[in-house]
Amino acid sequence: MMDLLKELTQCYGPSGNEEKIRELLIEKIKDYVDEISVDPLGNLIARKKGNGKKLMFAAHMDEIGIIVTFIDDNGFLRFSNIGGVSPHYSLFQKVIFENGTIGIIGYEEKIEEMKNLKLEKMFVDIGASSKEEAEKMVNIGDAACFTGEFHQNFNKVSSKAMDDRIGCYILIEVIKSIKDNHNDLYFVFTVQEELGLRGAKTSAYSISPDYAIAIDVTGMGDIPGAKPMALKLGKGPAVKVKDSLIITHPFVRNLMVDTAKENEIPYQLEVLERGGTDSGAIHLTKGGIPSGVLSIPTRYIHSPREILDMDDVKNAIALMIAIALKKIDK
């Protein structure tokens, strides 16, 4: 279990550069599904055939990162963000490019106050002494992701890219566990979620499911100084009620809650004031697709040290399996 999650989180895959993580996911699921395909945008779509309702489960495989915009005469790299990159989380962090080149994020001025940090004043130091030397390793447009080793303390695990490799992990475990399903099940590992839910838009359009559930991370309120939020690590996966992009369809919300109760699976209810997931795009596709989200409470989202509780993950897997196998009449 931990080996798979470690492998997924440590894999390179910034938005728009998902080839490596997609190849890894294909290897992990190919023997457990009836069909597998990659659409023109790069989404990985796996199907377990059934004669019942068409259900779509989505988790995005991309992660936040940076992209090189300029190389100066001294070999330092200027960059822009790929997704929601925080300057406070980025300062002096290590990044890695697809070819294995390592860089450290520095700052061009003396830092007087953390609140004034800006990404445009940051640079990446790869140890080059000149532009020509740097260009032997990195080019304009090359993307890098943050590094953050995987480790476990007690029942908590930490790594970079838990957002949303934990969702990918959950889908893999669900795929491997399901046999003789009645519903027609589509498991979608989407691309470019961090850039605006792009993969979810195209995959939902082509699949046109009856219902959809995204699996992603969400914030929590259980650390010192956290904004009050009715979510804690270890108290169960969260059934989303609302975020910035969706009010969960009542049928899908009740489907998740009722199934959790029927199977005695602990759960929490989530109202996220800022942020969204793939469901924000899915539910507006075509004539509308009833959609919802199952969230994993996570600390320090979009940092290289995201922390979550494996009990929440195990219960999310159990709930998703129960939903996938449930005969839906409506």
C-alpha positions in Angstrom: 0.0 0.0 0.0 2.6 2.5 1.0 5.0 1.5 -1.8 2.3 2.3 -4.4 1.4 5.7 -2.9 5.1 6.6 -2.6 5.6 5.7 -6.3 2.7 7.8 -7.4 3.5 10.9 -5.4 7.2 10.9 -6.3 6.5 10.6 -10.0 7.1 13.7 -12.2 4.0 15.2 -13.7 3.3 19.0 -13.7 0.2 20.1 -15.6 0.7 19.7 -19.3 3.6 17.2 -18.7 1.7 14.2 -17.5 3.4 11.5 -19.7 5.4 9.8 -17.0 2.7 9.6 -14.4 0.2 8.4 -17.1 2.6 5.6 -18.1 2.9 4.6 -14.5 -0.9 4.6 -14.0 -1.4 2.5 -17.1 1.0 -0.1 -15.8 -0.8 -0.3 -12.5 -4.4 -0.7 -13.9 -4.1 -2.4 -17.3 -4.7 -5.9 -16.0 -7.8 -4.9 -14.1 -10.0 -3.1 -16.6 -11.9 -4.1 -19.8 -10.9 -1.1 -21.8 -8.2 1.6 -21.5 -7.5 4.6 -23.7 -5.9 8.0 -23.8 -7.9 10.8 -25.3 -6.5 13.6 -27.5 -5.9 15.9 -24.5 -4.1 13.2 -22.6 -6.7 11.9 -20.1 -6.3 8.3 -19.2 -9.8 6.6 -19.4 -10.3 3.1 -18.0 -13.6 1.2 -18.2 -15.1 -1.7 -16.4 -18.1 -2.7 -18.5 -21.6 -3.0 -17.0 -25.2 -2.8 -18.1 -26.4 -0.4 -15.4 -25.9 3.3 -15.0 -22.9 5.0 -16.5 -20.7 6.3 -13.6 -17.6 8.4 -14.0 -15.0 8.6 -11.2 -12.3 11.3 -11.8 -9.0 12.1 -10.1 -6.4 14.4 -11.7 -2.9 13.1 -12.3 -1.2 16.5 -12.7 0.6 18.5 -10.0 1.6 22.1 -9.6 5.0 23.3 -10.8 7.0 26.0 -12.5 7.9 26.8 -16.1 11.1 28.5 -17.3 10.5 31.9 -19.0 14.0 33.4 -19.2 17.7 32.5 -18.6 20.0 35.4 -17.6 23.7 35.8 -18.5 24.7 34.3 -15.2 22.7 31.1 -15.7 19.8 31.9 -13.3 16.3 30.8 -14.4 13.3 33.1 -14.2 10.0 31.2 -14.1 6.2 31.4 -14.0 3.8 29.2 -12.1 2.0 26.2 -13.3 -1.2 26.2 -11.2 -1.5 27.6 -7.7 2.1 28.0 -6.6 2.5 30.0 -3.4 5.6 32.2 -3.0 5.6 31.5 0.7 5.8 27.7 0.1 8.3 28.1 -2.7 11.1 30.0 -1.2 14.4 28.0 -1.0 12.5 24.8 -2.1 14.1 22.3 -4.4 12.6 21.7 -7.8 13.3 19.0 -10.4 13.0 19.0 -14.2 12.0 16.1 -16.3 15.6 15.3 -17.2 16.6 15.2 -13.5 18.2 18.6 -13.3 17.8 20.0 -9.7 17.4 23.6 -8.8 16.9 25.7 -5.7 14.5 28.7 -5.7 16.1 31.9 -4.5 15.1 35.5 -4.1 16.6 38.6 -5.7 16.3 40.9 -2.7 16.8 40.8 1.0 13.6 39.5 2.6 12.2 42.0 5.1 8.7 40.7 5.4 7.3 37.4 4.3 4.0 39.0 3.3 5.7 40.9 0.5 7.1 37.8 -1.3 6.4 37.7 -5.0 7.1 34.9 -7.5 8.3 37.4 -10.1 11.3 38.2 -7.8 12.3 34.6 -7.5 14.7 32.6 -9.6 16.0 29.0 -9.9 19.6 28.3 -9.3 20.8 25.1 -11.0 24.5 25.8 -10.3 25.2 27.1 -13.8 27.8 29.9 -14.2 26.5 31.3 -17.5 23.6 31.3 -19.8 25.4 28.9 -22.1 26.1 26.5 -19.3 22.5 26.6 -18.1 21.1 26.0 -21.6 23.0 22.6 -21.7 20.6 21.5 -19.0 17.4 23.5 -19.3 15.5 25.4 -22.0 12.8 28.0 -22.2 9.5 26.3 -21.6 10.8 23.4 -19.6 8.7 22.6 -16.6 9.7 21.5 -13.1 7.8 20.1 -10.1 8.7 20.6 -6.4 10.4 17.8 -4.6 9.1 16.5 -1.3 10.1 13.0 0.0 7.4 10.5 1.1 7.3 9.6 4.8 5.0 8.2 7.4 4.5 9.1 11.1 1.9 7.2 13.0 -1.1 7.0 10.6 -0.2 10.2 8.8 1.6 10.3 5.5 3.4 13.3 3.9 4.7 14.0 0.4 4.6 16.4 -2.5 1.7 15.9 -5.0 -0.7 14.3 -2.6 -3.0 16.7 -4.6 -4.1 14.6 -6.4 -2.1 11.4 -6.5 -4.1 10.3 -3.5 -7.1 10.4 -5.7 -5.3 8.4 -8.3 -4.3 5.9 -5.6 -7.9 5.6 -4.4 -9.1 4.9 -8.0 -6.4 2.2 -8.5 -7.5 0.4 -5.3 -11.1 0.6 -6.3 -10.4 -0.7 -9.8 -8.4 -3.6 -8.4 -11.2 -4.5 -5.8 -14.2 -4.5 -8.1 -15.5 -7.6 -9.8 -18.8 -8.4 -11.4 -20.0 -4.8 -11.5 -23.5 -4.0 -12.6 -22.9 -0.3 -13.4 -20.9 0.8 -16.4 -17.8 2.3 -14.7 -15.4 4.8 -16.1 -12.3 5.7 -14.1 -10.7 8.9 -15.5 -7.2 10.2 -14.6 -7.5 13.7 -15.8 -4.9 16.2 -17.0 -4.4 19.9 -16.4 -6.8 20.2 -13.5 -4.5 22.7 -11.9 -4.8 24.9 -15.0 -8.6 25.1 -15.0 -10.1 21.6 -15.0 -9.3 21.2 -18.6 -9.1 17.4 -18.8 -12.3 17.0 -16.9 -14.1 19.0 -19.6 -13.1 16.9 -22.5 -13.4 13.5 -20.8 -16.8 14.2 -19.4 -18.0 15.3 -22.8 -16.9 12.2 -24.5 -18.1 9.8 -21.8 -21.4 11.6 -21.1 -22.0 9.7 -17.8 -25.3 9.6 -15.9 -23.5 10.6 -12.7 -19.9 11.6 -11.8 -17.8 11.8 -8.6 -14.4 13.5 -8.4 -11.9 12.4 -5.8 -9.6 15.2 -4.6 -8.0 16.7 -1.5 -9.6 19.5 0.6 -8.6 21.8 3.5 -9.2 21.1 7.2 -9.5 23.0 10.4 -7.5 20.9 12.9 -4.2 22.7 13.2 -3.2 25.8 15.3 -4.4 29.0 13.7 -6.4 27.3 11.0 -9.6 29.0 9.8 -12.6 27.3 11.4 -13.7 24.4 9.2 -15.7 21.3 10.1 -13.1 18.8 8.9 -10.4 16.9 10.8 -7.9 14.4 9.7 -8.8 10.8 10.6 -12.6 11.4 10.9 -13.5 10.1 7.5 -13.5 11.2 3.9 -15.6 14.3 3.2 -18.7 14.5 1.2 -18.7 17.9 -0.5 -21.7 20.0 -0.1 -20.3 23.1 -1.9 -17.2 24.8 -3.1 -16.4 27.7 -5.4 -17.4 25.9 -8.5 -20.2 23.5 -7.6 -23.1 22.9 -5.3 -23.2 19.1 -5.2 -26.2 17.7 -6.9 -28.7 16.5 -4.1 -29.0 13.0 -5.6 -25.2 12.5 -5.7 -24.7 13.9 -2.2 -27.4 11.7 -0.8 -26.0 8.7 -2.7 -22.6 9.2 -1.0 -24.1 9.9 2.5 -26.7 7.1 2.4 -24.1 4.6 1.1 -21.7 5.6 3.9 -24.5 5.1 6.5 -25.6 1.8 5.1 -22.0 0.4 5.2 -21.1 2.1 8.5 -18.3 4.1 6.9 -17.3 7.3 8.7 -17.7 10.5 6.7 -17.7 14.2 7.2 -19.6 17.0 5.4 -17.5 19.7 3.6 -18.2 23.3 2.6 -15.1 24.7 1.0 -15.2 28.5 0.7 -12.4 28.8 -1.8 -11.3 26.3 -4.4 -12.8 23.7 -6.7 -12.2 20.3 -8.3 -12.8 18.5 -11.6 -16.5 18.2 -10.7 -16.8 22.0 -11.4 -16.3 21.3 -15.1 -18.0 17.9 -15.2 -21.4 19.1 -14.0 -21.6 21.8 -16.7 -20.9 19.4 -19.5 -23.4 19.0 -22.3 -26.9 19.3 -20.9 -25.6 18.9 -17.3 -24.2 15.9 -15.4 -25.3 15.4 -11.7 -21.9 15.4 -9.9 -20.3 15.5 -6.6 -16.9 15.2 -4.8 -15.4 12.9 -2.2 -12.6 14.7 -0.5 -9.6 13.7 1.5 -8.8 16.3 4.3 -5.3 17.4 3.8 -2.9 19.8 5.6 -0.6 22.3 3.7 -2.2 21.8 0.3 0.0 23.0 -2.6 3.1 22.7 -0.5 5.9 20.1 -0.9 4.8 18.6 2.4 1.1 17.8 2.1 -0.2 15.6 5.0 -3.2 13.3 5.3 -4.5 10.4 7.3 -4.6 6.9 5.8 -7.7 6.0 7.7 -9.5 8.6 5.6 -8.1 7.0 2.5 -9.1 3.5 3.5 -12.6 4.7 4.2 -12.8 6.6 0.9 -11.8 3.4 -1.0 -14.5 1.4 0.9 -17.1 4.1 0.1 -16.2 4.3 -3.6 -16.4 0.6 -4.0 -19.8 0.5 -2.3 -21.1 3.2 -4.6 -19.6 1.6 -7.7 -21.4 -1.7 -6.9 -24.7 -0.2 -5.9 -27.6 -0.6 -8.3 -28.9 2.9 -9.0 -32.5 3.0 -10.3 -33.0 6.7 -10.7 
